[in-house]
C-alpha cells in the first residue's frame, strides 16, 4: 500500500504513559499538543514489554514514558525502557479515599 505521508515527513516527538497491572499493561501515546495517538493493552511479560515499546515507536520519536508502579508491576517495563535509552517518569498511584 502506498503511504499518504511523504518519506521525508518530519518525525514527531511523542510521550507515552502506561497503567500497569499484574497481568496486563495499558499504554497510551500522545503528541506534543496532548492529542491521543493510540491506546493498546499488552501482556505484562518480557515479550509484552518489547511489543509495547515497538508499538510506541510506530508513532514517532519516543521522548519519555510515564510508568505507574516502577517499583512493583511496572518494574520490568521500566528496566527495558531505561536500557533502550527512554526516559522513565515514575507515576504514583493516587490513593482512593472513601
Residue pairs with C-beta under 8 A, 6 or more apart in sequence:
11 60
11 61
12 31
12 32
12 59
12 60
12 61
13 31
13 32
13 60
13 61
13 63
14 29
14 30
14 31
14 32
14 37
14 56
14 59
14 60
14 61
14 62
14 63
15 29
15 30
15 62
15 63
15 64
15 65
15 66
16 27
16 28
16 29
16 30
16 56
16 62
16 64
16 65
16 66
17 27
17 28
17 29
17 30
17 65
17 66
17 67
17 91
18 25
18 26
18 27
18 28
18 52
18 65
18 66
18 67
18 68
18 74
18 77
19 25
19 26
19 27
19 68
20 44
20 67
20 68
20 69
20 72
20 73
20 74
20 77
21 44
21 73
22 44
22 73
23 43
23 44
24 41
24 42
24 43
24 44
24 48
25 41
25 42
25 43
25 44
25 48
25 49
25 52
25 73
25 74
25 77
26 39
26 40
26 41
26 42
27 39
27 40
27 41
27 42
27 52
27 55
27 56
28 36
28 38
28 39
29 36
29 37
29 38
29 39
29 56
29 59
30 36
30 37
31 37
31 59
31 60
37 59
37 60
38 55
38 59
40 52
40 55
42 48
42 49
42 51
42 52
42 55
43 51
44 73
44 76
44 77
46 76
46 80
49 76
49 77
49 80
50 80
52 77
53 62
53 80
53 81
53 84
53 86
56 62
56 65
62 86
63 87
64 86
64 87
64 88
64 89
65 81
65 86
65 87
65 88
65 89
66 88
66 89
66 90
66 91
67 74
67 77
67 78
67 81
67 88
67 89
67 90
67 91
68 74
68 91
68 92
68 93
69 75
69 91
69 93
70 78
70 88
70 90
78 88
78 90
81 88
82 88
